[in-house]
Structures are given as structure tokens and as C-alpha cells.
């Protein structure tokens, strides 16, 4: 069974029906149904931060998406060890535009042997991961 890492892009477009990528995420959701999914606390933090200034309805939708993720998929803790290994990658790859959360995700994916990521972030393909951003 394939395991996919879920990036904030997926959760954001899932929560916001008016997001231009919402239809792509809905297609992807159907395409990968039944697979195993992994993310981490930092990604859910990005989701909630993104919607923090979008009003009560969008904040509630984002919170519902985060709670559903915590219930239905494997959400790894963003602990000190993950932070430190991500910080090392962040420093080593100063030639890239990787955010610290991207680095956390990449390090977690590498440690867990996850090669596929649900995102539209090209940084993951730069790092050698398989990006799934739209269904055929």
C-alpha cells in the first residue's frame, strides 16, 4: 500500500472550496483513497495559521480539517529532534527556498521512507520526492 505525505497545500485547498486548487485536491483525494497518509504538527500549524485571518467560518473549517487529520491519518509530533535535523537541512540547503517546515517534512519523509507527497510545492521535487498535485 502506498504511503503519501500530506503537505499544507492539500489541507488548505481541501478546507477552502473557493481555492483555485480545491477541484484538484478533490480529484487527488479520490485517486489516493485507501492509501496511508502521514503529516506532522508543523503542517497543521501552517494550515491553521493560513486561515487565522479569514474569519470565523474559515477558521472553523480549518480547525475541522486539522481535527479530522488527527483522527484519520498519522500526524507525527513536531518535536525537538525533528526541529534540529530540519534546521541542519535548512542550513545545508541555503541555495534553495526551503522553509523550515518544508525541511521538517523532507526529513520526516526520508526517515519514514515516504517518496510521494500531496503538494504543489516544487521544493519537494527538487529534493527528489514525487509530487502529486493534480489527478489526470
VMD Tcl script that builds the backbone (N, CA, C; Angstrom):
set m [mol new atoms 408]
animate dup $m
set s [atomselect $m all]
$s set {name element resname resid chain x y z} {
  {N N UNK 1 A 0.848 -1.183 0.000}
  {CA C UNK 1 A 0.000 0.000 0.000}
  {C C UNK 1 A 0.893 1.246 0.000}
  {N N UNK 2 A 0.591 2.202 -0.855}
  {CA C UNK 2 A 1.350 3.443 -0.974}
  {C C UNK 2 A 1.110 4.347 0.232}
  {N N UNK 3 A 2.177 4.988 0.680}
  {CA C UNK 3 A 2.080 5.994 1.740}
  {C C UNK 3 A 2.380 7.349 1.148}
  {N N UNK 4 A 1.552 8.322 1.483}
  {CA C UNK 4 A 1.700 9.691 0.987}
  {C C UNK 4 A 1.901 10.640 2.158}
  {N N UNK 5 A 2.825 11.583 1.966}
  {CA C UNK 5 A 2.947 12.677 2.910}
  {C C UNK 5 A 1.964 13.754 2.472}
  {N N UNK 6 A 1.268 14.364 3.417}
  {CA C UNK 6 A 0.281 15.390 3.114}
  {C C UNK 6 A 0.831 16.751 3.540}
  {N N UNK 7 A 1.003 17.641 2.558}
  {CA C UNK 7 A 1.525 18.984 2.800}
  {C C UNK 7 A 0.367 19.944 3.076}
  {N N UNK 8 A 0.706 21.108 3.588}
  {CA C UNK 8 A -0.307 22.118 3.925}
  {C C UNK 8 A -1.154 22.502 2.714}
  {N N UNK 9 A -0.560 22.547 1.522}
  {CA C UNK 9 A -1.308 22.895 0.305}
  {C C UNK 9 A -2.576 22.059 0.192}
  {N N UNK 10 A -2.443 20.765 0.418}
  {CA C UNK 10 A -3.576 19.851 0.299}
  {C C UNK 10 A -4.668 20.212 1.300}
  {N N UNK 11 A -4.272 20.395 2.562}
  {CA C UNK 11 A -5.246 20.710 3.604}
  {C C UNK 11 A -5.908 22.071 3.370}
  {N N UNK 12 A -5.136 23.056 2.923}
  {CA C UNK 12 A -5.682 24.390 2.677}
  {C C UNK 12 A -6.720 24.343 1.562}
  {N N UNK 13 A -6.369 23.711 0.455}
  {CA C UNK 13 A -7.314 23.628 -0.670}
  {C C UNK 13 A -8.511 22.751 -0.333}
  {N N UNK 14 A -8.316 21.785 0.531}
  {CA C UNK 14 A -9.434 20.943 0.977}
  {C C UNK 14 A -10.419 21.753 1.814}
  {N N UNK 15 A -9.898 22.611 2.672}
  {CA C UNK 15 A -10.750 23.390 3.578}
  {C C UNK 15 A -11.491 24.518 2.877}
  {N N UNK 16 A -10.890 25.093 1.841}
  {CA C UNK 16 A -11.431 26.280 1.182}
  {C C UNK 16 A -12.007 25.913 -0.186}
  {N N UNK 17 A -13.314 25.799 -0.250}
  {CA C UNK 17 A -13.975 25.413 -1.506}
  {C C UNK 17 A -13.773 26.435 -2.617}
  {N N UNK 18 A -13.402 27.672 -2.266}
  {CA C UNK 18 A -13.171 28.691 -3.287}
  {C C UNK 18 A -11.708 28.744 -3.733}
  {N N UNK 19 A -10.849 27.956 -3.115}
  {CA C UNK 19 A -9.440 27.899 -3.502}
  {C C UNK 19 A -9.331 27.349 -4.923}
  {N N UNK 20 A -8.466 27.946 -5.734}
  {CA C UNK 20 A -8.330 27.512 -7.127}
  {C C UNK 20 A -7.887 26.052 -7.238}
  {N N UNK 21 A -7.240 25.524 -6.207}
  {CA C UNK 21 A -6.772 24.141 -6.234}
  {C C UNK 21 A -7.741 23.155 -5.581}
  {N N UNK 22 A -8.877 23.639 -5.103}
  {CA C UNK 22 A -9.848 22.754 -4.457}
  {C C UNK 22 A -10.284 21.601 -5.379}
  {N N UNK 23 A -10.632 21.861 -6.643}
  {CA C UNK 23 A -11.020 20.736 -7.510}
  {C C UNK 23 A -9.895 19.704 -7.690}
  {N N UNK 24 A -8.653 20.171 -7.816}
  {CA C UNK 24 A -7.524 19.249 -7.959}
  {C C UNK 24 A -7.363 18.385 -6.713}
  {N N UNK 25 A -7.521 18.996 -5.548}
  {CA C UNK 25 A -7.399 18.252 -4.298}
  {C C UNK 25 A -8.523 17.221 -4.179}
  {N N UNK 26 A -9.717 17.581 -4.604}
  {CA C UNK 26 A -10.822 16.619 -4.546}
  {C C UNK 26 A -10.556 15.435 -5.483}
  {N N UNK 27 A -9.974 15.704 -6.661}
  {CA C UNK 27 A -9.606 14.611 -7.573}
  {C C UNK 27 A -8.514 13.745 -6.959}
  {N N UNK 28 A -7.519 14.385 -6.380}
  {CA C UNK 28 A -6.442 13.628 -5.732}
  {C C UNK 28 A -6.971 12.775 -4.589}
  {N N UNK 29 A -7.874 13.332 -3.833}
  {CA C UNK 29 A -8.447 12.599 -2.702}
  {C C UNK 29 A -9.095 11.294 -3.186}
  {N N UNK 30 A -9.805 11.365 -4.293}
  {CA C UNK 30 A -10.420 10.151 -4.852}
  {C C UNK 30 A -9.356 9.194 -5.397}
  {N N UNK 31 A -8.325 9.736 -6.021}
  {CA C UNK 31 A -7.273 8.930 -6.628}
  {C C UNK 31 A -6.489 8.125 -5.594}
  {N N UNK 32 A -6.249 8.703 -4.428}
  {CA C UNK 32 A -5.408 8.047 -3.427}
  {C C UNK 32 A -6.213 7.431 -2.281}
  {N N UNK 33 A -7.511 7.368 -2.430}
  {CA C UNK 33 A -8.373 6.793 -1.385}
  {C C UNK 33 A -7.880 5.394 -1.012}
  {N N UNK 34 A -7.820 5.138 0.267}
  {CA C UNK 34 A -7.409 3.828 0.759}
  {C C UNK 34 A -5.923 3.722 1.046}
  {N N UNK 35 A -5.149 4.729 0.676}
  {CA C UNK 35 A -3.717 4.713 0.946}
  {C C UNK 35 A -3.460 5.094 2.410}
  {N N UNK 36 A -2.209 5.091 2.785}
  {CA C UNK 36 A -1.789 5.531 4.113}
  {C C UNK 36 A -1.274 6.965 3.985}
  {N N UNK 37 A -1.612 7.814 4.962}
  {CA C UNK 37 A -1.240 9.231 4.911}
  {C C UNK 37 A -0.504 9.623 6.188}
  {N N UNK 38 A 0.525 10.468 6.004}
  {CA C UNK 38 A 1.345 10.945 7.112}
  {C C UNK 38 A 1.530 12.447 6.954}
  {N N UNK 39 A 1.520 13.145 8.061}
  {CA C UNK 39 A 1.880 14.562 8.090}
  {C C UNK 39 A 2.501 14.824 9.458}
  {N N UNK 40 A 2.719 16.078 9.804}
  {CA C UNK 40 A 3.234 16.398 11.129}
  {C C UNK 40 A 2.574 17.667 11.650}
  {N N UNK 41 A 2.776 17.907 12.934}
  {CA C UNK 41 A 2.148 19.045 13.607}
  {C C UNK 41 A 2.460 20.379 12.938}
  {N N UNK 42 A 3.663 20.526 12.400}
  {CA C UNK 42 A 4.031 21.777 11.738}
  {C C UNK 42 A 3.153 22.082 10.538}
  {N N UNK 43 A 2.759 21.048 9.812}
  {CA C UNK 43 A 1.873 21.218 8.655}
  {C C UNK 43 A 0.498 21.681 9.121}
  {N N UNK 44 A -0.014 21.073 10.165}
  {CA C UNK 44 A -1.317 21.508 10.682}
  {C C UNK 44 A -1.236 22.928 11.222}
  {N N UNK 45 A -0.086 23.273 11.786}
  {CA C UNK 45 A 0.130 24.650 12.220}
  {C C UNK 45 A 0.087 25.621 11.051}
  {N N UNK 46 A 0.683 25.237 9.913}
  {CA C UNK 46 A 0.624 26.084 8.715}
  {C C UNK 46 A -0.813 26.257 8.239}
  {N N UNK 47 A -1.576 25.168 8.241}
  {CA C UNK 47 A -2.984 25.225 7.848}
  {C C UNK 47 A -3.746 26.222 8.714}
  {N N UNK 48 A -3.619 26.097 10.013}
  {CA C UNK 48 A -4.369 26.960 10.927}
  {C C UNK 48 A -3.884 28.403 10.849}
  {N N UNK 49 A -2.603 28.605 10.675}
  {CA C UNK 49 A -2.056 29.957 10.537}
  {C C UNK 49 A -2.571 30.613 9.265}
  {N N UNK 50 A -2.617 29.853 8.181}
  {CA C UNK 50 A -3.087 30.384 6.907}
  {C C UNK 50 A -4.491 30.976 7.046}
  {N N UNK 51 A -5.363 30.298 7.774}
  {CA C UNK 51 A -6.751 30.738 7.883}
  {C C UNK 51 A -7.024 31.623 9.106}
  {N N UNK 52 A -6.021 31.965 9.870}
  {CA C UNK 52 A -6.249 32.703 11.110}
  {C C UNK 52 A -6.903 34.059 10.892}
  {N N UNK 53 A -6.679 34.696 9.753}
  {CA C UNK 53 A -7.284 35.998 9.490}
  {C C UNK 53 A -8.423 35.967 8.494}
  {N N UNK 54 A -8.997 34.786 8.256}
  {CA C UNK 54 A -10.035 34.630 7.230}
  {C C UNK 54 A -11.452 34.569 7.781}
  {N N UNK 55 A -11.645 34.928 9.022}
  {CA C UNK 55 A -12.992 34.936 9.590}
  {C C UNK 55 A -13.360 33.627 10.259}
  {N N UNK 56 A -14.443 33.686 11.013}
  {CA C UNK 56 A -14.859 32.566 11.854}
  {C C UNK 56 A -15.200 31.311 11.054}
  {N N UNK 57 A -15.880 31.453 9.915}
  {CA C UNK 57 A -16.265 30.276 9.130}
  {C C UNK 57 A -15.041 29.528 8.630}
  {N N UNK 58 A -14.082 30.241 8.049}
  {CA C UNK 58 A -12.901 29.578 7.518}
  {C C UNK 58 A -12.017 29.028 8.634}
  {N N UNK 59 A -11.960 29.739 9.750}
  {CA C UNK 59 A -11.206 29.216 10.892}
  {C C UNK 59 A -11.826 27.904 11.371}
  {N N UNK 60 A -13.153 27.851 11.411}
  {CA C UNK 60 A -13.840 26.633 11.836}
  {C C UNK 60 A -13.598 25.489 10.854}
  {N N UNK 61 A -13.639 25.795 9.554}
  {CA C UNK 61 A -13.356 24.749 8.552}
  {C C UNK 61 A -11.932 24.233 8.681}
  {N N UNK 62 A -10.986 25.146 8.871}
  {CA C UNK 62 A -9.588 24.746 9.020}
  {C C UNK 62 A -9.407 23.887 10.267}
  {N N UNK 63 A -10.035 24.289 11.358}
  {CA C UNK 63 A -9.944 23.502 12.592}
  {C C UNK 63 A -10.560 22.116 12.389}
  {N N UNK 64 A -11.655 22.051 11.653}
  {CA C UNK 64 A -12.291 20.753 11.382}
  {C C UNK 64 A -11.374 19.864 10.537}
  {N N UNK 65 A -10.711 20.453 9.548}
  {CA C UNK 65 A -9.769 19.687 8.729}
  {C C UNK 65 A -8.620 19.183 9.600}
  {N N UNK 66 A -8.083 20.026 10.472}
  {CA C UNK 66 A -6.987 19.619 11.357}
  {C C UNK 66 A -7.431 18.497 12.295}
  {N N UNK 67 A -8.621 18.633 12.872}
  {CA C UNK 67 A -9.115 17.589 13.783}
  {C C UNK 67 A -9.366 16.274 13.051}
  {N N UNK 68 A -9.899 16.356 11.834}
  {CA C UNK 68 A -10.126 15.144 11.036}
  {C C UNK 68 A -8.785 14.475 10.707}
  {N N UNK 69 A -7.771 15.286 10.365}
  {CA C UNK 69 A -6.451 14.735 10.082}
  {C C UNK 69 A -5.894 14.007 11.301}
  {N N UNK 70 A -6.034 14.617 12.474}
  {CA C UNK 70 A -5.520 13.989 13.699}
  {C C UNK 70 A -6.250 12.686 14.010}
  {N N UNK 71 A -7.475 12.585 13.572}
  {CA C UNK 71 A -8.266 11.375 13.819}
  {C C UNK 71 A -7.995 10.296 12.771}
  {N N UNK 72 A -7.841 10.711 11.496}
  {CA C UNK 72 A -7.857 9.754 10.396}
  {C C UNK 72 A -6.498 9.386 9.813}
  {N N UNK 73 A -5.475 10.190 10.045}
  {CA C UNK 73 A -4.171 9.893 9.469}
  {C C UNK 73 A -3.100 9.959 10.555}
  {N N UNK 74 A -1.909 9.550 10.195}
  {CA C UNK 74 A -0.797 9.587 11.139}
  {C C UNK 74 A -0.199 10.989 11.169}
  {N N UNK 75 A -0.372 11.673 12.284}
  {CA C UNK 75 A 0.186 13.018 12.469}
  {C C UNK 75 A 1.341 12.890 13.459}
  {N N UNK 76 A 2.540 13.069 12.936}
  {CA C UNK 76 A 3.743 12.924 13.744}
  {C C UNK 76 A 3.991 14.210 14.539}
  {N N UNK 77 A 4.552 14.080 15.726}
  {CA C UNK 77 A 4.838 15.278 16.513}
  {C C UNK 77 A 5.996 16.074 15.904}
  {N N UNK 78 A 5.886 17.364 15.971}
  {CA C UNK 78 A 6.980 18.247 15.554}
  {C C UNK 78 A 7.829 18.495 16.799}
  {N N UNK 79 A 8.636 17.514 17.141}
  {CA C UNK 79 A 9.401 17.574 18.384}
  {C C UNK 79 A 10.775 18.216 18.165}
  {N N UNK 80 A 11.547 18.314 19.233}
  {CA C UNK 80 A 12.853 18.973 19.175}
  {C C UNK 80 A 13.797 18.259 18.207}
  {N N UNK 81 A 13.806 16.929 18.189}
  {CA C UNK 81 A 14.698 16.198 17.296}
  {C C UNK 81 A 14.385 16.513 15.835}
  {N N UNK 82 A 13.095 16.496 15.471}
  {CA C UNK 82 A 12.716 16.826 14.094}
  {C C UNK 82 A 13.112 18.262 13.773}
  {N N UNK 83 A 12.912 19.162 14.711}
  {CA C UNK 83 A 13.305 20.557 14.508}
  {C C UNK 83 A 14.805 20.653 14.228}
  {N N UNK 84 A 15.614 19.955 15.011}
  {CA C UNK 84 A 17.065 20.055 14.877}
  {C C UNK 84 A 17.580 19.457 13.567}
  {N N UNK 85 A 17.053 18.289 13.166}
  {CA C UNK 85 A 17.512 17.721 11.890}
  {C C UNK 85 A 17.034 18.582 10.725}
  {N N UNK 86 A 15.852 19.179 10.866}
  {CA C UNK 86 A 15.346 20.085 9.824}
  {C C UNK 86 A 16.185 21.355 9.761}
  {N N UNK 87 A 16.593 21.847 10.900}
  {CA C UNK 87 A 17.443 23.034 10.934}
  {C C UNK 87 A 18.772 22.764 10.233}
  {N N UNK 88 A 19.319 21.571 10.418}
  {CA C UNK 88 A 20.549 21.197 9.702}
  {C C UNK 88 A 20.330 21.227 8.191}
  {N N UNK 89 A 19.226 20.648 7.728}
  {CA C UNK 89 A 18.920 20.672 6.292}
  {C C UNK 89 A 18.714 22.098 5.805}
  {N N UNK 90 A 18.000 22.887 6.564}
  {CA C UNK 90 A 17.754 24.296 6.237}
  {C C UNK 90 A 19.081 25.035 6.031}
  {N N UNK 91 A 20.033 24.775 6.918}
  {CA C UNK 91 A 21.339 25.433 6.811}
  {C C UNK 91 A 22.151 24.890 5.637}
  {N N UNK 92 A 22.105 23.587 5.412}
  {CA C UNK 92 A 22.868 22.975 4.309}
  {C C UNK 92 A 22.354 23.386 2.942}
  {N N UNK 93 A 21.050 23.615 2.821}
  {CA C UNK 93 A 20.441 23.903 1.519}
  {C C UNK 93 A 20.056 25.374 1.394}
  {N N UNK 94 A 20.966 26.247 1.764}
  {CA C UNK 94 A 20.694 27.686 1.667}
  {C C UNK 94 A 20.558 28.141 0.216}
  {N N UNK 95 A 20.936 27.265 -0.726}
  {CA C UNK 95 A 20.768 27.579 -2.145}
  {C C UNK 95 A 19.326 27.376 -2.613}
  {N N UNK 96 A 18.497 26.808 -1.764}
  {CA C UNK 96 A 17.088 26.541 -2.087}
  {C C UNK 96 A 16.201 27.453 -1.249}
  {N N UNK 97 A 14.951 27.541 -1.620}
  {CA C UNK 97 A 14.000 28.349 -0.866}
  {C C UNK 97 A 13.194 27.542 0.129}
  {N N UNK 98 A 13.758 26.445 0.623}
  {CA C UNK 98 A 13.044 25.586 1.550}
  {C C UNK 98 A 12.724 26.331 2.846}
  {N N UNK 99 A 11.480 26.245 3.274}
  {CA C UNK 99 A 11.127 26.760 4.600}
  {C C UNK 99 A 11.549 25.726 5.640}
  {N N UNK 100 A 11.556 26.120 6.894}
  {CA C UNK 100 A 11.882 25.166 7.950}
  {C C UNK 100 A 10.845 24.042 7.987}
  {N N UNK 101 A 9.578 24.368 7.769}
  {CA C UNK 101 A 8.543 23.326 7.770}
  {C C UNK 101 A 8.737 22.380 6.590}
  {N N UNK 102 A 9.147 22.908 5.428}
  {CA C UNK 102 A 9.496 22.027 4.297}
  {C C UNK 102 A 10.602 21.057 4.721}
  {N N UNK 103 A 11.624 21.582 5.372}
  {CA C UNK 103 A 12.744 20.749 5.814}
  {C C UNK 103 A 12.289 19.702 6.818}
  {N N UNK 104 A 11.404 20.070 7.719}
  {CA C UNK 104 A 10.851 19.103 8.668}
  {C C UNK 104 A 10.142 17.988 7.913}
  {N N UNK 105 A 9.346 18.374 6.914}
  {CA C UNK 105 A 8.603 17.396 6.128}
  {C C UNK 105 A 9.548 16.474 5.376}
  {N N UNK 106 A 10.563 17.046 4.726}
  {CA C UNK 106 A 11.512 16.250 3.944}
  {C C UNK 106 A 12.282 15.282 4.830}
  {N N UNK 107 A 12.705 15.739 5.989}
  {CA C UNK 107 A 13.438 14.861 6.907}
  {C C UNK 107 A 12.547 13.741 7.427}
  {N N UNK 108 A 11.308 14.061 7.753}
  {CA C UNK 108 A 10.367 13.045 8.220}
  {C C UNK 108 A 10.092 12.030 7.108}
  {N N UNK 109 A 9.875 12.531 5.889}
  {CA C UNK 109 A 9.632 11.637 4.761}
  {C C UNK 109 A 10.815 10.700 4.551}
  {N N UNK 110 A 12.027 11.245 4.573}
  {CA C UNK 110 A 13.222 10.420 4.379}
  {C C UNK 110 A 13.341 9.367 5.474}
  {N N UNK 111 A 13.106 9.763 6.715}
  {CA C UNK 111 A 13.217 8.830 7.834}
  {C C UNK 111 A 12.185 7.711 7.757}
  {N N UNK 112 A 11.007 8.025 7.204}
  {CA C UNK 112 A 9.924 7.039 7.132}
  {C C UNK 112 A 9.886 6.306 5.784}
  {N N UNK 113 A 10.775 6.667 4.875}
  {CA C UNK 113 A 10.803 6.025 3.557}
  {C C UNK 113 A 9.640 6.431 2.669}
  {N N UNK 114 A 9.107 7.619 2.867}
  {CA C UNK 114 A 7.976 8.111 2.078}
  {C C UNK 114 A 8.532 8.870 0.876}
  {N N UNK 115 A 8.088 8.492 -0.312}
  {CA C UNK 115 A 8.610 9.108 -1.533}
  {C C UNK 115 A 7.612 10.021 -2.225}
  {N N UNK 116 A 6.331 9.900 -1.909}
  {CA C UNK 116 A 5.275 10.645 -2.592}
  {C C UNK 116 A 4.645 11.674 -1.649}
  {N N UNK 117 A 4.390 12.857 -2.183}
  {CA C UNK 117 A 3.838 13.936 -1.367}
  {C C UNK 117 A 2.696 14.617 -2.100}
  {N N UNK 118 A 1.614 14.876 -1.386}
  {CA C UNK 118 A 0.464 15.597 -1.926}
  {C C UNK 118 A 0.708 17.087 -1.710}
  {N N UNK 119 A 1.208 17.752 -2.748}
  {CA C UNK 119 A 1.569 19.155 -2.658}
  {C C UNK 119 A 1.688 19.753 -4.050}
  {N N UNK 120 A 1.778 21.067 -4.095}
  {CA C UNK 120 A 2.129 21.745 -5.347}
  {C C UNK 120 A 3.467 22.463 -5.193}
  {N N UNK 121 A 4.174 22.181 -4.119}
  {CA C UNK 121 A 5.434 22.839 -3.791}
  {C C UNK 121 A 6.587 22.161 -4.536}
  {N N UNK 122 A 7.182 22.868 -5.480}
  {CA C UNK 122 A 8.259 22.310 -6.307}
  {C C UNK 122 A 9.517 21.989 -5.509}
  {N N UNK 123 A 9.623 22.505 -4.298}
  {CA C UNK 123 A 10.793 22.204 -3.475}
  {C C UNK 123 A 10.912 20.705 -3.199}
  {N N UNK 124 A 9.783 20.031 -3.112}
  {CA C UNK 124 A 9.822 18.596 -2.857}
  {C C UNK 124 A 10.383 17.832 -4.044}
  {N N UNK 125 A 10.028 18.246 -5.254}
  {CA C UNK 125 A 10.613 17.579 -6.421}
  {C C UNK 125 A 12.096 17.914 -6.532}
  {N N UNK 126 A 12.505 19.137 -6.168}
  {CA C UNK 126 A 13.926 19.480 -6.139}
  {C C UNK 126 A 14.689 18.546 -5.210}
  {N N UNK 127 A 14.052 18.149 -4.130}
  {CA C UNK 127 A 14.690 17.275 -3.133}
  {C C UNK 127 A 14.574 15.797 -3.502}
  {N N UNK 128 A 13.963 15.479 -4.645}
  {CA C UNK 128 A 13.905 14.108 -5.121}
  {C C UNK 128 A 12.642 13.346 -4.782}
  {N N UNK 129 A 11.630 14.029 -4.270}
  {CA C UNK 129 A 10.374 13.368 -3.946}
  {C C UNK 129 A 9.411 13.447 -5.135}
  {N N UNK 130 A 8.448 12.555 -5.166}
  {CA C UNK 130 A 7.432 12.530 -6.213}
  {C C UNK 130 A 6.255 13.398 -5.764}
  {N N UNK 131 A 5.993 14.460 -6.519}
  {CA C UNK 131 A 4.934 15.419 -6.183}
  {C C UNK 131 A 3.659 15.035 -6.907}
  {N N UNK 132 A 2.581 14.919 -6.170}
  {CA C UNK 132 A 1.252 14.701 -6.747}
  {C C UNK 132 A 0.415 15.931 -6.433}
  {N N UNK 133 A 0.159 16.730 -7.466}
  {CA C UNK 133 A -0.602 17.960 -7.232}
  {C C UNK 133 A -1.892 17.990 -7.999}
  {N N UNK 134 A -2.103 17.044 -8.893}
  {CA C UNK 134 A -3.356 17.027 -9.643}
  {C C UNK 134 A -3.579 15.627 -10.198}
  {N N UNK 135 A -4.819 15.238 -10.239}
  {CA C UNK 135 A -5.181 13.942 -10.808}
  {C C UNK 135 A -5.353 14.108 -12.319}
  {N N UNK 136 A -5.058 13.060 -13.069}
  {CA C UNK 136 A -5.224 13.138 -14.532}
  {C C UNK 136 A -6.676 13.303 -14.933}
}
mol reanalyze $m
mol bondsrecalc $m
mol representation Tube
mol addrep $m
